[in-house]
Amino acid sequence: MGLYKVPFSFTHEEKVFGGYLSLRQMLYLIISVISVGILFLNISIIIKTILFLFSISICMIFAFLKIGNIYADKYFFNILKYLLRRKIFIFER
């Protein structure tokens, strides 16, 4: 019996929660709800508000924004991998 490689490419996510949200999107929503804990820190109200709005907006962008065919979180992680990878510099004269 022969084994054959089957090419596959997943460009969509399965909507698990109510047919509207995928697991990845639900995790970002849970993280944004947990960020309410920022409001219980002993710092000024302005810093609390800025941190809370920043974390909520980043989580919502990562969960729902698509850039081309790629979700924003995967796009961001690809940029980070590019910036942090080891680079080879070739100096020529």
Backbone as a chain_set.jsonl record, in Angstrom:
{"seq": "MGLYKVPFSFTHEEKVFGGYLSLRQMLYLIISVISVGILFLNISIIIKTILFLFSISICMIFAFLKIGNIYADKYFFNILKYLLRRKIFIFER", "coords": {"N": [[0.846, -1.167, 0.0], [0.679, 2.121, -0.947], [1.948, 5.306, 0.191], [0.814, 8.578, 0.018], [1.566, 11.974, -0.293], [-0.505, 14.588, 0.686], [-1.275, 17.716, -0.364], [-2.1, 20.535, 1.589], [-3.854, 23.456, 2.54], [-4.805, 25.689, 4.86], [-6.96, 28.234, 4.908], [-9.007, 29.272, 6.28], [-10.838, 29.569, 9.384], [-12.364, 27.396, 11.712], [-15.505, 28.081, 12.945], [-16.271, 27.921, 16.158], [-17.617, 28.775, 18.49], [-20.808, 29.367, 18.795], [-21.041, 29.56, 16.066], [-20.01, 31.906, 15.164], [-17.603, 32.816, 16.285], [-14.169, 31.962, 16.3], [-11.826, 29.711, 17.942], [-9.425, 31.065, 18.42], [-10.241, 33.769, 18.266], [-11.994, 33.811, 20.435], [-10.238, 33.37, 22.557], [-8.775, 35.772, 22.529], [-10.847, 37.525, 23.191], [-11.398, 36.652, 25.811], [-8.971, 37.285, 27.055], [-9.097, 40.065, 26.825], [-11.25, 40.597, 28.512], [-10.207, 39.741, 30.937], [-8.342, 41.699, 31.276], [-9.566, 43.674, 32.692], [-8.728, 43.571, 35.236], [-6.66, 45.357, 35.452], [-7.759, 47.683, 36.347], [-7.81, 47.467, 39.078], [-5.361, 48.033, 40.126], [-2.961, 49.882, 42.086], [-2.49, 52.618, 40.982], [-2.48, 55.797, 39.227], [-5.626, 57.066, 37.974], [-5.627, 57.887, 35.334], [-3.477, 56.547, 34.116], [-4.389, 53.943, 34.495], [-6.687, 53.969, 32.869], [-5.563, 54.437, 30.333], [-3.917, 52.141, 30.027], [-5.891, 50.133, 30.159], [-7.606, 50.729, 27.949], [-5.725, 50.475, 25.902], [-4.993, 47.738, 26.072], [-7.473, 46.481, 25.594], [-8.052, 47.441, 23.0], [-5.891, 46.409, 21.471], [-6.313, 43.642, 21.78], [-8.831, 43.36, 20.527], [-8.214, 44.195, 17.932], [-6.348, 42.202, 17.212], [-8.053, 40.016, 17.289], [-10.109, 40.427, 15.354], [-9.36, 41.96, 13.051], [-8.416, 41.807, 9.679], [-5.666, 41.668, 7.544], [-5.26, 41.822, 4.354], [-5.248, 38.52, 3.537], [-4.569, 37.586, 5.962], [-4.862, 37.335, 9.478], [-4.529, 39.956, 11.941], [-2.983, 39.33, 14.225], [-1.34, 37.163, 13.454], [0.038, 38.426, 11.414], [1.404, 40.388, 12.881], [3.038, 38.731, 14.511], [4.575, 37.544, 12.515], [6.018, 39.778, 11.631], [7.461, 40.336, 13.985], [8.998, 37.956, 14.149], [10.563, 38.307, 11.866], [12.015, 40.62, 12.525], [13.45, 39.767, 14.77], [14.956, 37.596, 14.011], [18.035, 35.892, 13.23], [20.342, 37.605, 11.324], [22.174, 37.614, 8.281], [24.89, 39.349, 7.196], [26.389, 40.421, 4.315], [29.327, 41.698, 3.27], [30.539, 43.419, 0.588], [33.062, 44.462, -1.714]], "CA": [[0.0, 0.0, 0.0], [1.503, 3.313, -1.077], [1.626, 6.515, 0.939], [0.837, 9.744, -0.842], [1.472, 13.253, 0.401], [-1.64, 15.383, 0.247], [-1.047, 19.127, -0.035], [-3.249, 21.19, 2.211], [-3.68, 24.854, 2.9], [-5.955, 26.157, 5.615], [-7.085, 29.689, 4.861], [-10.156, 29.682, 7.081], [-10.904, 29.004, 10.725], [-13.667, 26.821, 12.038], [-16.223, 28.885, 13.937], [-16.648, 26.961, 17.185], [-18.505, 29.364, 19.481], [-22.036, 29.918, 18.237], [-20.944, 29.713, 14.619], [-19.541, 33.254, 14.85], [-16.25, 33.066, 16.77], [-13.241, 30.836, 16.329], [-11.153, 29.543, 19.223], [-8.446, 32.139, 18.526], [-10.961, 34.996, 18.579], [-12.531, 33.691, 21.782], [-9.137, 33.562, 23.494], [-8.5, 37.205, 22.614], [-11.935, 38.139, 23.954], [-11.198, 36.31, 27.227], [-7.841, 38.093, 27.516], [-9.552, 41.447, 26.982], [-12.098, 40.667, 29.712], [-9.311, 39.612, 32.085], [-7.6, 42.953, 31.433], [-10.288, 44.539, 33.629], [-7.929, 43.544, 36.457], [-5.807, 46.549, 35.469], [-8.454, 48.736, 37.078], [-7.646, 47.271, 40.514], [-3.994, 48.364, 40.517], [-2.816, 51.123, 42.844], [-1.838, 53.667, 40.203], [-3.433, 56.87, 38.938], [-6.763, 56.691, 37.119], [-5.287, 58.171, 33.934], [-2.653, 55.435, 33.648], [-5.284, 52.785, 34.438], [-7.545, 54.107, 31.689], [-4.742, 54.269, 29.135], [-3.55, 50.723, 29.928], [-7.092, 49.35, 29.883], [-8.026, 50.959, 26.559], [-4.7, 49.924, 25.028], [-5.08, 46.277, 26.037], [-8.732, 46.116, 24.928], [-7.973, 47.707, 21.561], [-4.964, 45.458, 20.867], [-6.974, 42.329, 21.72], [-9.889, 43.4, 19.513], [-7.554, 44.242, 16.622], [-5.795, 40.881, 16.948], [-9.121, 39.036, 17.118], [-11.042, 40.61, 14.245], [-8.853, 42.678, 11.884], [-7.708, 41.037, 8.655], [-4.836, 42.446, 6.631], [-5.198, 40.923, 3.204], [-5.83, 37.228, 3.902], [-3.947, 37.174, 7.222], [-5.33, 38.067, 10.652], [-3.543, 40.915, 12.431], [-2.046, 38.726, 15.172], [-0.349, 36.395, 12.695], [0.833, 39.426, 10.713], [2.281, 40.974, 13.89], [4.039, 37.748, 14.893], [5.501, 37.405, 11.384], [6.911, 40.943, 11.678], [8.381, 40.119, 15.109], [9.95, 36.912, 13.772], [11.485, 38.882, 10.902], [12.9, 41.559, 13.204], [14.267, 39.119, 15.79], [15.743, 36.471, 13.509], [19.446, 36.139, 12.998], [20.533, 38.099, 9.971], [23.519, 37.438, 7.717], [25.278, 40.52, 6.443], [27.471, 40.132, 3.383], [29.966, 42.926, 2.891], [31.287, 43.257, -0.647], [33.726, 45.665, -2.216]], "C": [[0.897, 1.237, 0.0], [1.009, 4.47, -0.221], [1.782, 7.707, 0.006], [0.723, 10.999, 0.017], [0.317, 14.043, -0.193], [-1.373, 16.834, 0.619], [-2.313, 19.725, 0.598], [-2.88, 22.614, 2.567], [-4.952, 25.315, 3.595], [-5.977, 27.68, 5.591], [-8.276, 30.177, 5.663], [-10.082, 29.011, 8.449], [-12.3, 28.461, 10.963], [-14.293, 27.64, 13.166], [-16.846, 27.953, 14.967], [-17.725, 27.519, 18.111], [-19.685, 30.054, 18.805], [-22.017, 30.087, 16.734], [-20.425, 31.07, 14.193], [-18.086, 33.481, 15.206], [-15.412, 31.798, 16.729], [-12.581, 30.77, 17.711], [-10.151, 30.666, 19.459], [-9.116, 33.446, 18.906], [-11.512, 34.966, 19.996], [-11.439, 33.88, 22.826], [-8.777, 35.035, 23.632], [-9.611, 37.943, 23.358], [-11.797, 37.854, 25.444], [-10.045, 37.127, 27.799], [-8.268, 39.54, 27.717], [-10.456, 41.61, 28.202], [-11.237, 40.569, 30.97], [-8.54, 40.911, 32.327], [-8.339, 43.969, 32.301], [-9.539, 44.587, 34.966], [-6.969, 44.712, 36.571], [-6.447, 47.64, 36.317], [-8.293, 48.614, 38.588], [-6.232, 47.556, 40.997], [-3.968, 49.688, 41.269], [-1.967, 52.129, 42.082], [-2.899, 54.702, 39.843], [-4.492, 56.416, 37.926], [-6.455, 56.92, 35.642], [-4.467, 57.013, 33.359], [-3.485, 54.167, 33.547], [-6.123, 52.81, 33.171], [-6.759, 53.861, 30.402], [-4.362, 52.798, 28.95], [-4.743, 49.851, 29.563], [-7.532, 49.504, 28.428], [-7.022, 50.382, 25.57], [-4.821, 48.405, 24.926], [-6.361, 45.804, 25.35], [-8.614, 46.313, 23.419], [-7.026, 46.738, 20.859], [-5.613, 44.086, 20.735], [-8.062, 42.303, 20.648], [-9.301, 43.446, 18.095], [-7.018, 42.864, 16.258], [-6.898, 39.866, 16.667], [-9.856, 39.202, 15.79], [-10.486, 41.267, 12.987], [-8.086, 41.74, 10.961], [-6.932, 41.994, 7.77], [-4.578, 41.543, 5.435], [-5.941, 39.649, 3.544], [-5.362, 36.754, 5.266], [-4.537, 38.0, 8.356], [-4.187, 38.882, 11.239], [-2.558, 40.288, 13.409], [-0.969, 37.919, 14.458], [0.583, 37.333, 11.929], [1.851, 40.045, 11.667], [3.384, 39.998, 14.295], [5.023, 37.482, 13.764], [6.485, 38.57, 11.338], [7.921, 40.783, 12.802], [9.425, 39.057, 14.776], [10.99, 37.449, 12.787], [12.494, 39.795, 11.6], [13.868, 40.869, 14.159], [15.12, 37.968, 15.27], [17.19, 36.886, 13.276], [19.637, 36.512, 11.536], [21.99, 37.883, 9.546], [23.811, 38.653, 6.85], [26.484, 40.163, 5.584], [28.049, 41.484, 2.918], [30.817, 42.68, 1.647], [31.931, 44.57, -1.021], [33.846, 45.592, -3.696]], "O": [[1.772, 1.375, 0.855], [-0.184, 4.597, 0.054], [2.777, 7.819, -0.71], [-0.1, 11.076, 0.928], [0.179, 14.153, -1.412], [-1.256, 17.152, 1.802], [-3.435, 19.442, 0.178], [-1.723, 22.92, 2.857], [-6.032, 25.33, 3.004], [-5.116, 28.333, 6.182], [-8.53, 31.38, 5.718], [-9.368, 28.028, 8.644], [-13.288, 29.006, 10.472], [-13.675, 27.857, 14.209], [-17.833, 27.275, 14.682], [-18.654, 26.798, 18.477], [-19.571, 31.175, 18.309], [-22.92, 30.715, 16.183], [-20.395, 31.373, 13.0], [-17.393, 34.242, 14.53], [-15.877, 30.712, 17.073], [-12.758, 31.663, 18.539], [-10.037, 31.168, 20.578], [-8.621, 34.164, 19.775], [-11.5, 35.985, 20.686], [-11.681, 34.485, 23.871], [-8.502, 35.502, 24.737], [-9.332, 38.896, 24.085], [-12.057, 38.736, 26.261], [-10.139, 37.614, 28.925], [-7.845, 40.179, 28.681], [-10.429, 42.653, 28.856], [-11.513, 41.243, 31.962], [-8.132, 41.191, 33.454], [-7.787, 45.024, 32.614], [-9.698, 45.534, 35.736], [-6.509, 45.03, 37.667], [-5.743, 48.436, 36.939], [-8.605, 49.557, 39.314], [-5.933, 47.34, 42.172], [-4.861, 50.518, 41.1], [-0.853, 52.45, 42.494], [-4.082, 54.506, 40.124], [-4.267, 55.501, 37.134], [-6.98, 56.206, 34.787], [-4.731, 56.553, 32.248], [-3.309, 53.389, 32.609], [-6.255, 51.798, 32.483], [-7.227, 53.168, 29.499], [-4.469, 52.265, 27.846], [-4.62, 48.934, 28.75], [-7.8, 48.51, 27.752], [-7.406, 49.861, 24.523], [-4.759, 47.845, 23.831], [-6.334, 44.826, 24.602], [-9.029, 45.45, 22.645], [-7.327, 46.285, 19.754], [-5.483, 43.436, 19.698], [-8.194, 41.309, 19.933], [-9.825, 42.815, 17.176], [-7.203, 42.401, 15.132], [-6.693, 38.943, 15.878], [-10.196, 38.203, 15.157], [-11.101, 41.139, 11.928], [-7.223, 40.98, 11.4], [-7.464, 43.002, 7.305], [-3.772, 40.614, 5.504], [-7.142, 39.687, 3.812], [-5.708, 35.653, 5.694], [-4.699, 39.214, 8.228], [-3.017, 38.544, 11.06], [-1.391, 40.68, 13.423], [0.202, 37.991, 14.831], [1.779, 37.065, 11.81], [3.018, 40.211, 11.313], [4.544, 40.394, 14.411], [6.197, 37.219, 14.026], [7.663, 38.372, 11.038], [9.107, 41.056, 12.612], [10.604, 39.231, 15.082], [12.163, 37.087, 12.864], [13.687, 39.748, 11.303], [14.991, 41.337, 14.34], [15.93, 37.419, 16.018], [17.512, 38.067, 13.146], [19.156, 35.827, 10.634], [22.908, 37.965, 10.361], [23.085, 38.951, 5.901], [27.486, 39.657, 6.091], [27.372, 42.287, 2.275], [31.708, 41.831, 1.655], [31.428, 45.646, -0.697], [34.378, 46.51, -4.318]]}, "num_chains": 1, "name": "protein.A"}
